[in-house]
Amino acid sequence: MTHQLVRVQSGVSGLDTILCGGLVQGASYIVQGSPGAGKTILANQFAFRQVQEGGRVLYATLLAESHDRLFQALATFDFYDSAVVGRDIFYISLFTVLRDEGLPALVKALRAELARQRCTTLILDGLLIAKDRAESALDVKTFVAELQSHAAFTGCTVLFLTSARVDDVSPEHTMVDGVLQLKEELVGIRTVRLIRVSKSRGSAALGGFHQYRISNHGIDVYPRLEAMHSKPSDEEVVVHARTLSGVDGFEAIAGGGLTAASISLLLGPAGSGKTTFGLNFLSQATPEAPALYFGFYESPKRLRAKAQALGIPLEALEKSGAVHIAWHPLTENLLDSLGHQLLDTVRERGIHRLFVDGNSGFERAAVHPARLIEFYTALGNELRALGVTTIGTLEVRDNSGPLGPHPLPDYSSLMDNLVSLRHAPINGELRRFISVVKMRDSAFDNGLHEVQIGQGGLHVRSRMMITADAYGAQQATFESGQQFSART
């Protein structure tokens, strides 16, 4: 019979996910990180959550300074509640005890205070100072072991905070049940905060580094999407129904429409009609089957103005609850934060159709671009499992005119459908074209068709017929009979 460990919730968004359920009750953990990494914030966020759950916390520091500055800093966070300080959370300094009497006296003082206040959580801030006071590695192990034995007996969860580098051979590392490492990484001119569970005794954890952010809410951890969703949360929805694009004439060349719960990518240069295609797609949403616009470039105000100019009633769809807009300006975004926000909104709103305007927004947020394939795989599989029909856009250069191929992105094989949009000057006029490059498990017309943008959005028009003469020149003829020439 499998024994289930009793867990305590950390109150730190995302941390319990990478710990596969939370911290183990009665276990001891080291929280390690350089100054400014957020160790104290994480520990206090955890402490105030324990109080909300009915627990009592002893927060002991080994610093000579008073707690006044600590309270000033904590008061800026939403989780801080001054009413419970001194009632359910007890802050004490044991610096003098450690300095004058050593580690055995420190253990005795902590045990006495834990028993007197009937605490369920102990946080010791300053493990490095205690380690420096020890005469040998055995002293460090003895100190940690004595606190652990008392904590395990009383069911008290322990956090040791330290700014020292912890590795596998550190004596304290071998004694504790878990190690959380926090760090800042400089990527170009920006910094990214990362957390890692480097040890988790008797419990699984999501490996590797995960991004986190510090805000007035405290710490928010964003588990790597490919680690959290290594497999979809549900079986993939396989349906043969078609989802209408809303683009006039597109269904005729796409085998009746996009397969439901599929992932499509629109490729094309600026001005080729990608966002207009997406607005047509959103226009088919209903309050019972809502849609989400998830974009990086068009602000909601600009998007509404564009839709109004095309005669697409986007504002009315928003007011009815049929369409929701999520705009993330292309500034310093975190890749996994974007992924989690997208999936959370899809689940909370019951989204049926999704338009991601600008896949490059994900690429710009990826401080480690090599993981993009895995990220897109996890995101796409989860969206399919949720039954969402998704269209994304990617801007590519188009220097070849209407007759040449688009360069495909490395992750194009992950997409169910690929649609190419392009434009070219013909007889002094800029003409737009569309072609279906790929449609998985479906027949489609792979010809090049002219498109027009006007009232109602995008309209697919004539198919272009291409012939070559004896001199290598290509001649394109529309079904309407109009001709133009282009060199290969």
N, C-alpha and C positions, 0 to 999 in steps of 0.2 A: 504494500500500500504506500503510495507516494505521500510524503509529508509536505503540506503547504506552509510556506513561511508566512508569518504575520507581517504585513507591510504597514508603514506609516507614510502618509502623503506629505510631500515636501512643500507644497504650495508654490513651487517654482515651475512655471509653465514649461512643459516639454521634458523636464528632468526625470519625472517618473517614467516617462516613455522610454528614455534611453537606459533607465535602470530596470526596465521590464516589470514595472509594477510599483516602484517606490523603494525607499530605504527599508531594510529589514529591521523590525523592532528588536531592540536589545543588542544590535550589532554596533561596531565602531568603525568610523570612516575618517580618513585623512582628506582634508580639502586643501590642496596645494596650489599656489600660484604666486606670481610676482606681485609686488605692491601695485595696487590699482586694478588688479584683475577682477575684483569683485567678490573675494572670499567672505569678507565681513557682511556684505549685502546678502549673499546667498544664505549664510548662516542665520542672520536675523530674519530673513524672509521665512526660513524654515521654522525658526523659533516662534514667530507670531502665528504661523499656521497651526503649530501644535497646541497653542493656547486656544485657538478657535475650536479645536477638536476636543477640548477638555483637559489638555495636558498642562504640566507645569515645567518650567525651564530654568536651569541654572546656567548663566553665561559668565564664565570666569576668565579674566584676562591676567596675563603675566606682564603687564606694562605698568610703568611707574606713573603715567599720566592718568588724570581723572577721566570719568566717563562723560563729562559734559560735552566734549566735542563729538563723541560718538552719537549722543542723543541729538545734537544739532544736525548731524548728517542724516541720521535715520528719519528725522521729522520731515524730510523732503520726499519720502516715499509713501505711496498709498497704503502699504501694508502696516505702517507703524501706528500703534495705538498707545498713547501715553497712559491711558487709564489702567492698562494691565501691568505696567512697569512697577515693580515692587509688590504687586499682588499675585501675579502668575508667572512673571519673568523676573528673575533676580540677577542683577549685575553686581559682581564683586571683583575686586582686584586682590590677587594673592602674590603679588610681586615681592612684597616684604617677606612673606613666609618662605618663598623659594630662595631668596637671597640669603636670608639669615639662617634657615634651618635645613634647606636641601629638599630633594625629591621625596623622601619618606614622609616628611612633615606635610608636603604639598598633597600627597595622596590622602593622608589622614584628614586634612582640612576639607578636601573635596568630599570625601565620604561623609563626614559629619554634616556638611552643609546640604548635601543631597538628601540625607535622611531627615534633617530638620525641616526642609521645605517640601519634602515628599515629591521630588522632581522626577519626571519621566524622560527628560532630555538633558544632557550635559553638553555644553559647548565650551571647549577650552581653546582660547585664542592666544597663541604664542608657543606652540610646540617647539619651535626652533630655540626659544629661550630656555625651555626646560631641557632640551637636548644639550645645549651648551653647558648647562650646570652639571650634567652627568659626567662621571669620571671614566666611564667605559660604555661600550655598546650593550653590555649586560645590564647596566643600570637603566638604560633607555628601555630595553625589553621588559625589565622588571616593573618599571613605572607604568608602561602601557598595559602590561598584563594584569597588574593589580587593579587598575581602573576598569579594565574589561571584565574581570571576574565579578566585581561589585555590580557593574552595569548589567551583565548577563543575568545575575541572580535577581535583580530588581526589575528587569525588563526595561532598563533605561538605555536609550539610543545616544551614542556619543559621537560628536564631531570634533576632531582635532584640526585646528587651522594653523597652517605654516606657510611661510614664504620661502622655505628652503626647497631646493630641488630634491624630489623624492624619486629613487630608482629601485629596481628590484632587489638590490643588495642592502638597502638601508635597513637598519634593525627595526625601526618602527613600521616600515612597509611590510615586513614579514609577519608582524603581530596583528595588524588590523584586518577587518573583514572586507574593506573596500577602500579604494583610492580614487578621488576625483581630481583631475588636473585641469586647471584653468590657465589660459595663456592668451597673449595678444600677438598677432602675427602681422608684420608689415608687408603689405602687398602693393608695390608701386609707392604711391604717396598716401594710401589709406591704410587704416588698421582694421583687422577683423579679429573678433574675440572667438576663441575656440575652447570647447570643454571635451574632456575624454574620461571615460570610466576605464582606468588602467588595471583595476582589480575589483572583482566582485565575487567573493567567496560564496559558494553554494547557490549562486543565482546567475542567470543569464544577463547579458547587457548588450546593447547595440554598440558594436566596436567602432573604432576610429574616432576622429574628431567631428564635433557638431558645432555649428555656429550658435552664438548667443548674443543678446543685446541687453544693455542696461538702460532703463528708462525710469520715469517716475513710478512705474508699476513695480519696479524691481528688476529681476533678471528673467528674461524669456529665452528659453532654449529651443532651437529649431532642429530637431533630429534630421539627419540626412535622409532625403526622401527615398533614395535607393536602398538604404538600410532598413528604414521603417516599413517600406512597401516592397520588400524583396519579392513578395508574391502579392497579388491583388487581395484586397480584404474580402472579396466575394468572387465567385466564379464569373468569368467574363460573360456578358450578355451576348448571345448569338441570335440575331433576328434577321429576317429577310425583308422586313418592311423598309420602305424608302422614306427619307426625310426631305421635304421640299426645300430648295435653296432660296426661293423667293426671287431668283434672277430669271427674268423673262427669257425663255428659250434655252436655258441651261439644261433642264431635265431631258430635252430632246437629244442632247449630245452626251449625256451622262447616264444613259441606260435607265432613265426614269427618276433619277435623283440620287442623293447620297445615301449609302447604306446607314441605317440607324446604328447609333453607338460606334461610329467609325471616327477616325482621326484624319482630317484633310489639311493639306498645306497649300496655300496660294503663294506662288513665286512670281515676282515681278518687280520692275523698277518703280521709282516714285511716279505717281500720276497715272499708273496703268489701270487703276480701278479696284485695288485690293480692299480698301476700307469700304468702298461703295458696295462691293460684293457682300461684305460682312453686314452692312446695314440692311441689305435685302434679306439676308439670312435671319437677322434679328426680328425683322418685321413679321415673320411668320409665327412668332411666339404668342402664347395665350397665358392668362393668369393660371390656368390649370397645368400648363406645360411651359413654364417660364424660361427665359434666356438670360445669359450673363455676358456683358461686354467687359473684357479684362484687357485693358490697354495701357500703353506707356507713353504715347505721343499726343493723342488728341485728348484735351481736357473735356469734361462733361459738357461745358458750355459750348465749346467749339464743335463737339460731336453733334449736339442738338441742332446747332446752326446749319451744319452740313446736311443733316437729315431733312431739315425743313426746306432747304434749297432744292433737294431732290424730290420733295413731296412725300417723304416717308414719315409717318406720324410717331416719331420716337418718343416725344414728351408724353403723348397720350398713352403709349404703351407702358412707359414708366409709371404713370399715375395709376394705371389699372393693375400694376404688379406683374405685368407680362415680361418686362425687361428691367434688369438691374445693371447699374454701371459701377465698375470698380476701376479707378484710375490710379496708377502708380508712376509718378513722374520719374524720368530716367535719371535719377541722381545716385545716391549710395544705397542701393537696395542689396538685400541679402538673398541669394538664390533660394535657399530652403524656406525662408520666411515667405517669399512670393508663392512657392509651391504649396505651402500649408494654408496660406490665406485663400488661394484659389480653391483647393479641395474643401476647406471648411465652408466657404460660401456656397459651393455646389451642393453640399450635403444639407446645410441649414435652409437654403432656399428651394430645394428640390428642383435644381436646374436640369432641363432637358436638352437645351442647345447652348453651346458655348462658343463665343468668338474671341480669340486671343489676337489682338491687333498688335503685332510686332514681336515675333519670337526672339528678335535680337535683344529685347529687353531682358530676357533670361540670360542670354549670352553675356551681356554687359555686366550682369550681377554675379556671374560665375568667376570667383577669384581663382578657381582651379578649373580651367576650361576642359581639361582631360576627362572630367567626370560628367560632362554634359550628356553623352550618350546614355549613361546609366540613369541620369536624372530624367531625361525624356522618356526612357523606357518605363520607369516606375510611374511617372505622371500619366502617360498614355494608357498603361494597363489599368490603373485605378479609375480613370475616366471611363474607359470601356466597361469596367465592372459596375460602375454606377449608372450605366445606360445613357451616357451623355454623348450626343453627336457634336463633335468639335471641329471647328475650322480655325486654323492659325495662318498668319501671314509672315512672309520673310522677304525683305527687300534685297534684290540682287541687281547687279549691273546688267544692262542690256545693250551691248555694243554691236550685236549681230543683226539687228533688224528683224523683221517678222519671219524670216525664213530659216534662221539659225537656232540651235538648241540653247536652252538655259543651262548654266552650270548648276548641278544639284548639290545641296549640302550633304555633309557626311552622314547625317541621320535620316536622310530621305527614305531609306529602306524601312524605317520604323513606322512610316506613315501608311495608312490604308489607301489614301488618294492623293495624287499630286496634280495640281492645275496650274498652268503657266499663263500669266498675263503679260502682255508686252505692248509696246507702241513703236511706230516708225513714221518718219515724214514721207508722204507720198504725194507727189504733184503739189508741193507747197502746203500740204495739210497733214496734221498729226493724226494718224489712224491707230486705233487700238485693236488688239487681237487676243483671242483666248484659245487654248488647246488643252485637252485632257491628256496628261502624260501617263497617268496610272490610275486604275480603279481596281482595287483588289476584289476578286470573286465577282466580277461584273463585266458585262460587255459594254463598250462605249465607243463613241466616234472620236478617233484620234486626229481628225483633221483640224486645220487652222480656220477659225471663224472670226469674222470682224465683230467687234462689240461697240456699242455706243452708250454714252452716259447722258441721261436726260431725266425728264420727269418720271418718277417711279424707280430711278436708280440705273442699274446695269441691264442692257438688252443685248442678247446674242443675236447676230444677224447672219449675213451670208457666209457660206463656206467657200474657202479659197481653193482653187484648183491650180496646181503648179506643173509646168512643163519646161523642158530644156531644149534649146535649139542646138544646132550643130557646132556653134562657136562657144558653147558652155554657158551662155546667158540663161538665166531662169526667168520665165514669164509666169506671172500669177494672174489668174482670171477668177473673178467672183462669179457666183451663180447668176448675178444680175447682168454679167457680160462686161463689166468694167475691167480694164487691164492696167498693169504696171510692170516694170522690169527691174531686176536686181541682179548684181553680180555675186557669185559665190566667192 
